[in-house]
Amino acid sequence: MTGSRAKRPVTVSRLAAFAVAPLLLIAPLSHPQAQAPAADAPAALLPGAQPPVAEPVALQPPAALAPPQALKPHAPAAPVQPPAGLGAARPAPGVPSGGEPGVQVDTLDKVDPETAGVIGPDEGGLGFDLWQGADRAYVAALITNLPVRAPSPVMRALMRRLLLTAAQPPALAKPAEGDGADAVKTKPVSLITLRVQQLAAMGDVAGVGDLLAAIPGSITDPALLQVEANARFLANDNARACGITAHQIQAGGGAYWQKAMIFCQILAGEPEKAEIGISMLNELGARDPAFYALSDRLLGGTTGELTSVTEADGLLLAMARAAKTPLPADATRSDRPGVLRAIAVNPNVGPDIRLEAAERAEAAGALDTEALRQLYSSVTFDPGDLKRSLSRADEIGGPVARALLYHSALSQTVPTAQAEIIDKALKIAVGEGRYGAAARVFHPLVSKIPPSADLLWFAPDAVRLMLSTDDPTGAEAWFKLLQASALFQDDSRDLLVRMTPLVRLVGTMGLENEPRDLSVWWRSIAGEKDAARRAALLYALLDGLGEDVPLDAWQAMGPVIGHATAETVHPALWFRLLSVTDKVAAWTAEREARETAAESSAALDVAQVAPMGEPVREAQLGTTDVLPAPAVADETVLPPHRGEVILMVLAAIGDGGTARAQAQVLRQAVISLRAIGLDQEAHDLALEAALAAGL
């Protein structure tokens, strides 16, 4: 195959056109049974996308590109500086330390790059002592196995905050006796590299750029540079990625950089150099059928066929985009959100594949919800399918069904008909584990439907959707409608009772006569399928949040026996999570006891110095100059093991997210998050799990 490529001339103009193929263009999708879109239909652009260029511009050869720099976000966040006393970063090698001759500028100790971060406490950071009490090796293992694919906004937010927080790295465990000097000489895993890699795996390009920019000095770690190059390729920034590649090739880069260099040479109009590189890879025995197939296409061949891309990375997807090669169906088998996002916005990919990738990327937080709406809108359907969208959606199912129902809902002018279509879409999504994404997509439509008496049947779904999309005002409006009708209609009263789980989990809707009795709620659903499973989840979540769940509520479910079908948490992780949570709870209890004792002692001192017969006024007890220093002044305000607990909670829930986790796992996750002071996150997690389960 290599020899045949070398004989094919490749013009610079054709190859240059590949370099400017826009990544983020969302072309209209055509369903297999759909009509073709109009030729003059405007193309929708994802946020941040560049408009198509009129004339292709040839890239300069990679060697002429600027040296690599850290990936910069569109709006770079200011790096968080470590606390005073830890030193500041030295200037990079070759950069003068002073501004003018004769000016003496002192430098402080070099900042440990492991402490780098871009969010502090005011931005949602988790504290500089995030890893207090944790073992470095264990933390590294947990970060390596973060559930970055979990379709859970709450889990993703926790992961992102954890990875972007500026924090002192955890200490290395002392080697046990008998381990010898080898244990001391072992180089610890780079946590900053792991953090950047996991942000990239989440598809968080902005987070990758922020964290790379916060690392002091120049970046020389090949692993970090490969993450940046892949992120550049995914973002269609081929010129910057090729600059990094050229630098790494000069430094003797490995197989990844050799493949990237071949791609960059093709883009730069240097097919002869690319042919030589391909020949060298062949001689070295490099096995990568997808890479060779795409290289052949880029060099003008037609024999290269892409049959599988299950291990696709940024480089491979950039090559497929440049070659305008459709990706096979197994492209969506990738679980990496960043890869799924790249597939979703690739106009050369089939509609079914793009929609599947887009829904999963959106659920994992790697794709904007608005981009998913645009993809839904760009699909064309047969008019007959649109006329019978409800029955047709049941037949086809999946993302295409939701796209069909979205089209149909947009075209409706009667609120009742629109609500019926949205209700169908939400029910299909619940059955397929895609409720969160569907709720976010349809939220703007539901927010425009005015609550009315003829839509009472839709009120529970509307309340759930509004709560799922963080719209408490909208949820309250529909809840008030249901509550008012329940005063006069039995059907509305039954629907209101079914809202008991959400009322209990939210805390209150702020209204009178809200349904809170669990026994009444259980009787209303006892005859339904999976009633015991849903009740067990609700009771477990409430118990984790500290709500009283009477034993009678559990016993009312009857003699439930058997085992859950979901995967169980590994005992080593489970019991460590329980143990560390108990340790944190004991720390908190001891601190509160000491604070109470200090306050009591201060009150006694004030009472003793007060004149005889004069009562001690409240104002005196609140005056800071009267009270002695608290006994716990030297201790950290936040509990230890916070980072470790968050990592273990995320690992226990796993890649399936809150929709697939067992009730007891979610209960413990809520308890553990509350133990380290993340009460709001615990409530958000519980509510997300309940909504995903249809409660």
C-alpha positions as CSV (number, residue, x, y, z in Angstrom):
1,M,0.0,0.0,0.0
2,T,2.9,2.3,0.8
3,G,4.4,2.1,-2.7
4,S,1.1,2.9,-4.3
5,R,0.8,6.1,-2.2
6,A,4.2,7.4,-3.3
7,K,3.2,7.4,-6.9
8,R,0.1,9.6,-6.4
9,P,0.8,13.3,-6.7
10,V,-1.1,15.5,-4.2
11,T,-1.6,19.2,-4.9
12,V,-1.1,21.8,-2.2
13,S,-4.4,23.4,-2.9
14,R,-6.4,20.3,-2.4
15,L,-4.6,19.4,0.8
16,A,-4.8,23.0,2.1
17,A,-8.6,22.7,1.8
18,F,-8.5,19.9,4.3
19,A,-6.8,22.1,6.8
20,V,-9.6,24.6,7.0
21,A,-12.5,22.2,7.1
22,P,-14.6,23.6,9.9
23,L,-15.1,21.2,12.8
24,L,-18.0,22.8,14.5
25,L,-20.3,23.2,11.5
26,I,-23.5,21.4,12.1
27,A,-24.8,20.4,8.7
28,P,-28.4,19.3,8.2
29,L,-28.9,15.7,9.1
30,S,-31.0,13.5,6.9
31,H,-32.7,10.5,8.4
32,P,-32.6,7.4,6.1
33,Q,-36.3,7.9,5.3
34,A,-36.1,11.7,5.3
35,Q,-36.4,14.3,2.6
36,A,-33.3,16.2,1.5
37,P,-33.0,19.7,3.1
38,A,-33.3,22.8,1.0
39,A,-30.1,23.7,-0.8
40,D,-30.1,27.2,0.6
41,A,-30.8,26.2,4.2
42,P,-28.4,28.1,6.6
43,A,-25.9,26.0,8.5
44,A,-26.1,26.2,12.2
45,L,-22.9,26.8,14.1
46,L,-22.0,25.5,17.6
47,P,-20.9,28.2,20.1
48,G,-17.3,29.2,19.4
49,A,-17.4,27.8,15.8
50,Q,-15.8,29.7,13.0
51,P,-17.8,30.5,9.9
52,P,-16.7,28.7,6.7
53,V,-14.0,30.5,4.8
54,A,-14.3,31.5,1.2
55,E,-10.9,30.5,0.0
56,P,-8.6,27.7,1.4
57,V,-5.4,28.9,2.9
58,A,-2.4,26.7,2.9
59,L,-0.8,26.0,6.3
60,Q,2.9,26.7,6.7
61,P,5.1,23.6,7.1
62,P,5.1,22.4,10.7
63,A,8.8,23.3,11.2
64,A,7.9,26.9,10.6
65,L,5.2,27.0,13.3
66,A,5.8,28.7,16.6
67,P,7.1,26.7,19.5
68,P,4.3,25.1,21.7
69,Q,2.6,27.0,24.4
70,A,0.0,26.1,26.9
71,L,-3.5,25.7,25.5
72,K,-5.4,28.9,26.2
73,P,-9.1,29.1,26.8
74,H,-11.2,31.9,25.2
75,A,-11.5,33.6,28.5
76,P,-8.6,32.3,30.6
77,A,-9.1,32.1,34.3
78,A,-6.5,33.7,36.5
79,P,-4.3,31.1,38.2
80,V,-5.0,30.8,42.0
81,Q,-1.9,31.6,43.9
82,P,-0.9,29.4,46.9
83,P,-1.1,30.9,50.4
84,A,1.7,33.3,51.4
85,G,4.9,31.7,52.5
86,L,4.8,28.9,49.9
87,G,6.9,31.0,47.4
88,A,6.2,32.2,43.9
89,A,7.2,30.9,40.5
90,R,10.6,31.7,39.1
91,P,10.8,33.2,35.6
92,A,11.1,30.7,32.8
93,P,14.7,29.9,31.7
94,G,16.0,32.6,29.5
95,V,13.6,35.3,30.7
96,P,15.2,38.2,32.6
97,S,14.1,38.6,36.2
98,G,14.1,42.4,36.2
99,G,12.6,45.0,34.0
100,E,15.5,47.5,33.7
101,P,19.3,47.4,34.1
102,G,20.5,48.0,37.6
103,V,17.2,46.9,39.2
104,Q,17.7,44.1,41.7
105,V,14.8,41.6,41.7
106,D,14.7,38.8,44.3
107,T,13.1,35.5,43.5
108,L,11.3,33.3,45.9
109,D,11.2,29.5,46.1
110,K,9.8,27.8,43.1
111,V,6.1,26.9,43.3
112,D,5.3,23.2,43.2
113,P,3.5,22.7,39.8
114,E,1.4,20.0,41.6
115,T,-0.4,22.9,43.5
116,A,-1.5,24.6,40.3
117,G,-5.2,25.4,40.0
118,V,-7.6,28.0,38.7
119,I,-10.4,28.2,41.2
120,G,-10.2,29.2,44.8
121,P,-12.9,29.2,47.6
122,D,-14.7,32.2,46.1
123,E,-15.0,30.4,42.7
124,G,-16.2,27.0,44.1
125,G,-12.8,25.7,44.9
126,L,-12.5,23.0,47.6
127,G,-9.7,24.6,49.6
128,F,-5.9,24.5,49.5
129,D,-5.8,21.7,52.1
130,L,-8.2,19.6,50.0
131,W,-5.9,16.5,50.3
132,Q,-5.3,16.8,54.0
133,G,-5.1,13.3,55.5
134,A,-5.0,11.5,52.1
135,D,-2.4,9.1,50.7
136,R,-0.9,10.2,47.4
137,A,-0.8,6.8,45.8
138,Y,-4.5,6.2,46.6
139,V,-5.5,9.6,45.4
140,A,-3.6,9.0,42.1
141,A,-5.4,5.7,41.6
142,L,-8.8,7.2,42.2
143,I,-8.2,10.2,39.9
144,T,-7.0,7.8,37.2
145,N,-10.3,5.9,37.4
146,L,-12.7,8.9,37.8
147,P,-16.1,8.2,36.2
148,V,-15.7,10.9,33.5
149,R,-18.4,9.3,31.4
150,A,-21.1,9.5,34.0
151,P,-24.2,11.2,32.6
152,S,-24.7,13.2,35.8
153,P,-24.3,17.0,36.0
154,V,-23.8,16.9,39.7
155,M,-21.0,14.4,39.5
156,R,-19.4,16.3,36.6
157,A,-19.5,19.6,38.6
158,L,-17.8,17.8,41.5
159,M,-15.1,16.3,39.3
160,R,-14.4,19.6,37.6
161,R,-14.1,21.5,40.9
162,L,-11.8,18.8,42.3
163,L,-9.5,18.8,39.3
164,L,-9.3,22.6,38.9
165,T,-8.9,23.4,42.6
166,A,-5.5,24.8,43.6
167,A,-4.4,22.5,46.5
168,Q,-1.4,21.2,48.3
169,P,-0.8,17.7,46.9
170,P,-1.3,14.8,49.3
171,A,1.7,13.4,51.1
172,L,3.6,10.3,50.2
173,A,3.0,7.4,52.5
174,K,6.1,6.3,54.4
175,P,7.5,3.0,53.2
176,A,6.8,0.1,55.5
177,E,9.6,-1.7,57.2
178,G,11.4,-4.1,54.9
179,D,10.5,-2.2,51.7
180,G,14.1,-0.9,51.5
181,A,15.4,2.1,49.6
182,D,13.6,1.2,46.4
183,A,10.3,2.5,47.7
184,V,11.8,5.8,48.6
185,K,13.4,6.2,45.1
186,T,10.1,5.4,43.2
187,K,9.0,8.6,41.5
188,P,5.4,9.5,42.4
189,V,2.8,9.8,39.7
190,S,2.4,13.4,38.4
191,L,-1.0,14.5,39.8
192,I,-1.1,17.6,37.6
193,T,-0.7,15.3,34.5
194,L,-3.5,13.1,35.7
195,R,-5.7,16.1,36.4
196,V,-5.2,17.5,32.9
197,Q,-5.7,14.1,31.3
198,Q,-9.0,13.6,33.1
199,L,-10.3,17.0,32.2
200,A,-9.5,16.1,28.6
201,A,-11.3,12.8,29.0
202,M,-14.3,14.7,30.2
203,G,-14.2,16.8,27.0
204,D,-13.6,19.9,29.1
205,V,-11.4,21.8,26.6
206,A,-11.7,25.1,28.5
207,G,-10.7,23.4,31.7
208,V,-7.7,21.8,30.0
209,G,-6.6,25.2,28.8
210,D,-7.1,26.9,32.2
211,L,-5.1,24.3,34.1
212,L,-2.3,24.2,31.5
213,A,-2.0,27.9,31.7
214,A,-1.8,27.8,35.5
215,I,1.2,25.5,35.5
216,P,4.3,27.6,36.3
217,G,7.1,27.7,33.9
218,S,7.2,25.9,30.5
219,I,5.6,22.6,30.0
220,T,8.0,19.8,29.0
221,D,6.1,16.7,30.1
222,P,5.3,14.7,26.8
223,A,2.1,13.3,28.4
224,L,0.8,16.9,29.0
225,L,1.8,18.0,25.5
226,Q,0.1,15.0,24.0
227,V,-3.1,15.9,25.9
228,E,-2.8,19.5,24.6
229,A,-2.2,18.3,21.0
230,N,-5.2,16.0,21.1
231,A,-7.4,18.8,22.5
232,R,-6.1,21.1,19.7
233,F,-7.0,18.4,17.1
234,L,-10.4,17.9,18.6
235,A,-11.0,21.7,18.5
236,N,-10.0,21.9,14.9
237,D,-6.9,23.9,15.8
238,N,-4.6,22.0,13.5
239,A,-2.0,24.7,13.2
240,R,-1.3,24.9,16.9
241,A,-1.4,21.1,17.3
242,C,1.1,20.8,14.4
243,G,3.4,23.3,16.1
244,I,3.5,21.2,19.2
245,T,4.1,18.1,17.1
246,A,7.1,19.7,15.3
247,H,8.6,20.5,18.6
248,Q,8.2,17.0,19.9
249,I,9.5,15.4,16.8
250,Q,12.7,17.5,17.2
251,A,12.9,16.2,20.7
252,G,12.7,12.6,19.5
253,G,9.0,12.0,20.0
254,G,7.4,8.5,19.9
255,A,4.8,6.8,17.7
256,Y,2.0,9.3,18.4
257,W,4.1,12.2,17.4
258,Q,5.3,10.5,14.2
259,K,1.7,9.9,13.2
260,A,0.7,13.4,14.0
261,M,3.7,14.7,12.0
262,I,2.6,12.7,8.9
263,F,-0.9,14.3,9.2
264,C,0.6,17.8,9.6
265,Q,2.9,17.2,6.5
266,I,-0.1,16.2,4.4
267,L,-2.0,19.4,5.6
268,A,1.1,21.5,4.7
269,G,1.2,20.1,1.2
270,E,4.2,17.9,1.7
271,P,3.0,14.4,0.5
272,E,6.5,13.2,-0.2
273,K,7.6,13.7,3.3
274,A,4.4,12.1,4.6
275,E,5.1,9.0,2.4
276,I,8.5,8.6,3.9
277,G,7.0,8.8,7.4
278,I,4.4,6.1,6.5
279,S,7.1,3.8,5.1
280,M,9.1,4.2,8.3
281,L,6.1,3.3,10.4
282,N,5.4,0.3,8.2
283,E,9.0,-0.9,8.6
284,L,8.8,-0.5,12.4
285,G,5.7,-2.7,12.4
286,A,3.3,-0.1,13.7
287,R,-0.2,-1.5,13.6
288,D,-3.0,1.1,13.2
289,P,-5.4,0.2,10.3
290,A,-7.5,3.3,10.9
291,F,-4.5,5.6,10.7
292,Y,-3.3,4.0,7.4
293,A,-6.7,4.1,5.9
294,L,-7.2,7.8,6.6
295,S,-3.7,8.6,5.4
296,D,-4.4,6.8,2.1
297,R,-7.6,8.9,1.7
298,L,-5.8,12.1,2.5
299,L,-3.1,11.3,-0.1
300,G,-5.7,10.8,-2.8
301,G,-6.3,7.1,-2.6
302,T,-9.7,5.3,-2.6
303,T,-8.7,1.9,-1.4
304,G,-8.4,2.9,2.3
305,E,-11.6,1.9,4.1
306,L,-12.4,2.9,7.7
307,T,-14.1,-0.1,9.3
308,S,-13.6,0.6,13.0
309,V,-12.6,3.5,15.2
310,T,-13.4,2.2,18.7
311,E,-10.1,3.7,20.0
312,A,-10.4,7.0,18.2
313,D,-8.5,10.0,19.6
314,G,-8.2,13.6,18.7
315,L,-5.7,13.0,15.9
316,L,-7.7,10.2,14.3
317,L,-10.9,12.2,14.3
318,A,-9.1,15.3,12.9
319,M,-7.8,13.1,10.1
320,A,-11.3,11.7,9.4
321,R,-12.7,15.2,9.3
322,A,-10.0,16.5,6.9
323,A,-10.5,13.4,4.7
324,K,-14.3,13.9,4.7
325,T,-14.6,10.2,5.6
326,P,-17.8,8.9,7.2
327,L,-17.2,7.2,10.5
328,P,-18.4,3.6,11.0
329,A,-21.2,2.8,13.4
330,D,-18.9,1.6,16.2
331,A,-17.5,5.2,16.6
332,T,-20.1,5.8,19.3
333,R,-18.7,2.8,21.3
334,S,-16.1,5.3,22.6
335,D,-17.0,6.3,26.2
336,R,-14.9,9.4,26.1
337,P,-17.1,12.6,26.1
338,G,-14.5,14.6,24.2
339,V,-14.5,12.0,21.4
340,L,-18.3,11.8,21.4
341,R,-18.5,15.6,21.1
342,A,-16.1,15.6,18.1
343,I,-18.3,12.9,16.4
344,A,-21.4,14.8,17.1
345,V,-20.2,18.0,15.4
346,N,-18.6,16.2,12.4
347,P,-20.8,16.9,9.3
348,N,-19.3,13.8,7.5
349,V,-20.9,11.4,10.0
350,G,-24.2,9.7,9.5
351,P,-27.3,11.2,11.3
352,D,-28.0,8.3,13.6
353,I,-24.4,8.2,14.8
354,R,-24.2,11.9,15.3
355,L,-27.4,12.0,17.3
356,E,-26.3,9.1,19.6
357,A,-22.9,10.7,20.2
358,A,-24.5,14.1,20.8
359,E,-27.0,12.9,23.4
360,R,-24.2,11.1,25.3
361,A,-21.8,14.0,25.0
362,E,-24.5,16.4,26.3
363,A,-25.4,14.1,29.2
364,A,-21.7,14.0,30.1
365,G,-21.4,17.8,29.9
366,A,-19.1,17.9,26.9
367,L,-21.6,19.4,24.5
368,D,-23.9,22.4,25.0
369,T,-27.6,21.6,25.2
370,E,-28.2,24.2,22.5
371,A,-26.0,22.3,20.2
372,L,-28.1,19.2,20.7
373,R,-31.2,21.2,19.9
374,Q,-29.6,22.4,16.7
375,L,-28.8,18.9,15.7
376,Y,-32.4,17.8,16.4
377,S,-33.6,20.7,14.3
378,S,-31.3,19.9,11.4
379,V,-32.7,16.4,10.9
380,T,-35.4,16.2,8.2
381,F,-38.3,13.8,8.4
382,D,-41.0,12.6,6.1
383,P,-44.2,14.6,6.4
384,G,-46.1,11.3,7.2
385,D,-43.8,10.7,10.2
386,L,-44.4,14.2,11.5
387,K,-48.2,13.7,11.3
388,R,-48.1,10.6,13.4
389,S,-45.1,11.5,15.5
390,L,-46.4,9.9,18.7
391,S,-46.9,6.4,17.3
392,R,-43.8,6.7,15.0
393,A,-41.6,7.6,18.0
394,D,-42.7,4.5,19.8
395,E,-41.7,2.4,16.8
396,I,-38.2,3.9,16.2
397,G,-37.1,4.9,19.8
398,G,-33.7,6.3,20.6
399,P,-32.3,9.7,19.7
400,V,-34.0,9.8,16.3
401,A,-37.4,9.5,18.1
402,R,-36.6,12.4,20.3
403,A,-35.5,14.5,17.3
404,L,-38.8,13.6,15.6
405,L,-40.8,14.6,18.6
406,Y,-38.8,17.8,19.0
407,H,-39.6,18.8,15.4
408,S,-43.3,18.0,16.0
409,A,-43.4,19.9,19.3
410,L,-41.9,23.0,17.6
411,S,-44.6,23.0,14.9
412,Q,-47.5,22.8,17.4
413,T,-49.5,25.9,18.2
414,V,-52.0,24.3,20.6
415,P,-50.5,24.0,24.1
416,T,-52.3,20.7,24.9
417,A,-51.0,19.0,21.7
418,Q,-47.5,20.3,22.4
419,A,-47.6,19.1,26.0
420,E,-48.7,15.6,24.8
421,I,-45.7,15.4,22.5
422,I,-43.3,16.5,25.1
423,D,-44.8,14.1,27.6
424,K,-44.1,11.2,25.2
425,A,-40.5,12.3,24.6
426,L,-39.9,12.4,28.4
427,K,-41.4,9.0,29.0
428,I,-39.3,7.4,26.2
429,A,-36.2,9.2,27.6
430,V,-36.9,7.8,31.1
431,G,-37.1,4.3,29.8
432,E,-33.8,4.7,28.0
433,G,-31.9,6.4,30.8
434,R,-31.7,9.8,28.9
435,Y,-34.2,11.8,31.0
436,G,-31.7,14.6,32.0
437,A,-30.8,15.5,28.4
438,A,-34.4,15.3,27.2
439,A,-35.5,17.6,30.1
440,R,-32.9,20.2,29.2
441,V,-33.7,20.1,25.5
442,F,-37.4,20.5,26.0
443,H,-37.2,23.0,28.9
444,P,-37.6,26.2,26.7
445,L,-40.7,24.8,25.1
446,V,-42.3,23.8,28.5
447,S,-41.4,27.2,30.0
448,K,-43.6,28.8,27.3
449,I,-46.7,26.6,28.0
450,P,-49.0,28.5,30.5
451,P,-50.3,26.3,33.3
452,S,-54.0,25.9,32.8
453,A,-56.9,23.7,34.0
454,D,-56.9,21.6,30.8
455,L,-53.2,20.7,31.4
456,L,-53.5,19.3,35.0
457,W,-52.5,15.9,33.8
458,F,-49.2,17.4,32.6
459,A,-48.4,19.3,35.8
460,P,-46.4,16.5,37.5
461,D,-44.2,16.1,34.5
462,A,-43.7,19.8,34.2
463,V,-42.7,20.1,37.9
464,R,-40.2,17.4,37.5
465,L,-38.8,18.9,34.3
466,M,-38.5,22.3,35.9
467,L,-36.7,21.0,39.0
468,S,-34.4,18.9,36.8
469,T,-33.4,22.1,34.9
470,D,-32.9,24.2,38.0
471,D,-36.1,26.3,37.4
472,P,-37.8,26.4,40.8
473,T,-40.0,29.3,39.8
474,G,-41.5,27.3,36.9
475,A,-41.9,24.3,39.1
476,E,-43.8,26.3,41.7
477,A,-46.2,27.7,39.1
478,W,-47.3,24.2,38.0
479,F,-47.3,22.9,41.6
480,K,-49.7,25.7,42.6
481,L,-52.0,24.8,39.7
482,L,-52.1,21.2,40.9
483,Q,-52.6,22.2,44.5
484,A,-55.5,24.5,43.8
485,S,-57.3,21.9,41.7
486,A,-56.8,19.3,44.4
487,L,-59.2,21.2,46.7
488,F,-62.1,20.3,44.4
489,Q,-61.1,17.3,42.2
490,D,-60.1,13.8,43.4
491,D,-57.9,13.2,40.3
492,S,-55.9,16.3,41.0
493,R,-55.6,15.2,44.6
494,D,-54.1,11.9,43.5
495,L,-51.6,13.6,41.2
496,L,-50.6,15.9,44.1
497,V,-50.0,13.0,46.4
498,R,-47.6,11.6,43.7
499,M,-45.5,14.7,44.1
500,T,-44.7,13.7,47.8
501,P,-41.1,12.4,46.9
502,L,-40.1,15.7,45.3
503,V,-41.6,17.8,48.1
504,R,-39.7,15.8,50.7
505,L,-36.4,16.0,48.7
506,V,-36.6,19.6,47.8
507,G,-37.5,20.4,51.4
508,T,-40.6,22.4,50.6
509,M,-42.2,24.2,47.7
510,G,-42.9,27.1,50.0
511,L,-46.6,26.4,50.0
512,E,-49.2,25.3,52.6
513,N,-50.7,21.8,52.7
514,E,-47.9,20.2,50.8
515,P,-48.1,16.3,50.6
516,R,-45.4,14.9,53.0
517,D,-47.0,11.6,54.3
518,L,-45.0,8.7,53.0
519,S,-47.6,6.1,53.9
520,V,-50.2,8.0,51.8
521,W,-47.8,8.2,48.9
522,W,-47.0,4.5,49.1
523,R,-50.7,3.5,49.0
524,S,-51.0,5.6,45.8
525,I,-48.3,3.7,43.9
526,A,-48.3,0.3,45.6
527,G,-49.9,-1.5,42.7
528,E,-47.5,-0.2,40.1
529,K,-44.6,-1.9,38.5
530,D,-41.3,-1.4,40.4
531,A,-43.1,0.4,43.2
532,A,-40.9,-1.2,45.8
533,R,-37.7,-0.2,44.0
534,R,-38.8,3.4,43.7
535,A,-39.9,3.5,47.3
536,A,-36.6,2.0,48.5
537,L,-34.7,4.6,46.6
538,L,-36.7,7.5,48.1
539,Y,-36.5,6.2,51.6
540,A,-32.7,5.7,51.3
541,L,-32.2,9.2,49.9
542,L,-34.3,10.7,52.7
543,D,-32.5,8.8,55.3
544,G,-29.1,9.9,53.9
545,L,-30.3,13.5,54.1
546,G,-31.2,13.1,57.7
547,E,-35.0,12.9,57.3
548,D,-37.0,10.6,59.5
549,V,-38.2,7.5,57.6
550,P,-40.3,5.4,60.0
551,L,-39.8,1.7,60.1
552,D,-43.5,1.3,59.2
553,A,-42.7,2.9,55.8
554,W,-40.2,0.1,55.0
555,Q,-42.4,-2.6,56.4
556,A,-45.3,-1.5,54.2
557,M,-43.5,-2.7,51.2
558,G,-44.0,-6.3,52.4
559,P,-41.5,-9.2,52.3
560,V,-39.2,-7.9,49.6
561,I,-36.5,-10.5,49.0
562,G,-33.8,-11.2,46.5
563,H,-30.8,-9.2,45.2
564,A,-30.4,-6.1,43.2
565,T,-29.3,-6.6,39.6
566,A,-26.9,-3.6,39.6
567,E,-23.2,-4.0,40.0
568,T,-22.0,-3.8,43.6
569,V,-19.2,-1.6,44.9
570,H,-15.9,-3.3,45.6
571,P,-15.7,-4.0,49.4
572,A,-12.3,-2.4,49.6
573,L,-13.7,0.9,48.4
574,W,-17.0,0.6,50.2
575,F,-15.6,0.0,53.7
576,R,-12.8,2.5,53.3
577,L,-15.5,5.1,52.4
578,L,-17.5,4.2,55.5
579,S,-14.4,4.3,57.7
580,V,-13.1,7.7,56.4
581,T,-16.6,9.2,56.7
582,D,-16.9,8.0,60.3
583,K,-13.4,9.6,60.9
584,V,-14.6,12.9,59.5
585,A,-17.8,12.8,61.5
586,A,-15.8,12.2,64.7
587,W,-13.5,15.1,63.9
588,T,-16.5,17.4,63.4
589,A,-18.1,16.2,66.6
590,E,-14.9,16.8,68.6
591,R,-14.5,20.3,67.1
592,E,-18.1,21.2,67.9
593,A,-17.7,20.0,71.4
594,R,-14.6,22.1,71.9
595,E,-16.3,25.1,70.4
596,T,-19.2,24.7,72.8
597,A,-16.9,24.3,75.7
598,A,-15.0,27.5,74.7
599,E,-18.2,29.4,74.4
600,S,-19.4,28.2,77.8
601,S,-16.1,29.2,79.3
602,A,-16.3,32.7,77.7
603,A,-19.8,33.1,79.0
604,L,-18.7,32.1,82.5
605,D,-15.8,34.6,82.4
606,V,-18.2,37.4,81.4
607,A,-20.6,36.5,84.2
608,Q,-17.7,36.6,86.7
609,V,-16.5,40.1,85.8
610,A,-20.0,41.6,85.7
611,P,-20.8,43.9,88.7
612,M,-22.8,42.3,91.6
613,G,-26.5,42.3,90.9
614,E,-26.1,43.4,87.2
615,P,-27.5,40.9,84.7
616,V,-25.3,39.8,81.9
617,R,-26.6,41.3,78.6
618,E,-26.6,39.5,75.3
619,A,-24.6,42.3,73.8
620,Q,-21.8,41.5,76.2
621,L,-21.7,37.9,75.1
622,G,-21.5,38.9,71.5
623,T,-18.5,41.3,71.9
624,T,-15.3,39.8,70.4
625,D,-12.9,41.7,72.7
626,V,-14.5,40.0,75.8
627,L,-14.3,36.5,74.5
628,P,-11.0,34.5,74.7
629,A,-9.5,33.0,71.6
630,P,-11.2,29.8,70.7
631,A,-9.5,26.5,71.7
632,V,-9.5,25.4,68.0
633,A,-8.0,28.5,66.5
634,D,-5.0,26.6,65.1
635,E,-7.1,23.9,63.4
636,T,-8.4,24.1,59.8
637,V,-12.1,25.2,59.6
638,L,-12.8,22.5,57.0
639,P,-12.7,18.8,57.8
640,P,-9.8,16.6,56.6
641,H,-10.1,13.9,53.9
642,R,-12.4,16.1,51.8
643,G,-10.8,15.3,48.5
644,E,-10.5,11.6,49.3
645,V,-14.2,11.4,50.2
646,I,-15.3,13.1,47.0
647,L,-13.2,10.7,44.9
648,M,-14.5,7.7,46.7
649,V,-18.1,8.9,46.4
650,L,-17.7,9.4,42.7
651,A,-16.0,6.0,42.3
652,A,-18.8,4.2,44.3
653,I,-21.5,5.7,42.0
654,G,-19.5,4.9,38.9
655,D,-19.9,5.5,35.2
656,G,-23.6,4.7,35.2
657,G,-24.2,7.8,37.2
658,T,-27.0,8.4,39.7
659,A,-29.6,6.8,37.4
660,R,-28.0,3.4,37.7
661,A,-26.5,3.4,41.2
662,Q,-28.0,1.3,44.0
663,A,-30.1,2.9,46.7
664,Q,-27.7,2.1,49.4
665,V,-24.8,3.5,47.4
666,L,-26.6,6.8,46.9
667,R,-27.6,6.9,50.5
668,Q,-24.0,6.6,51.6
669,A,-22.9,9.1,49.0
670,V,-25.3,11.7,50.4
671,I,-24.1,10.9,54.0
672,S,-20.4,11.2,53.1
673,L,-20.9,14.5,51.1
674,R,-22.8,16.0,54.1
675,A,-20.0,14.9,56.4
676,I,-17.4,17.0,54.6
677,G,-19.7,20.0,54.5
678,L,-21.1,19.7,51.0
679,D,-24.8,19.7,52.0
680,Q,-26.0,21.5,48.9
681,E,-24.2,19.0,46.6
682,A,-25.7,16.1,48.6
683,H,-29.2,17.5,48.1
684,D,-28.6,18.0,44.4
685,L,-27.3,14.5,44.0
686,A,-30.4,13.0,45.8
687,L,-32.8,15.1,43.7
688,E,-31.0,14.1,40.4
689,A,-31.2,10.4,41.4
690,A,-34.9,10.7,42.2
691,L,-35.8,12.5,39.0
692,A,-33.8,10.0,36.9
693,A,-35.8,7.2,38.5
694,G,-39.1,8.8,37.7
695,L,-40.1,9.8,41.3
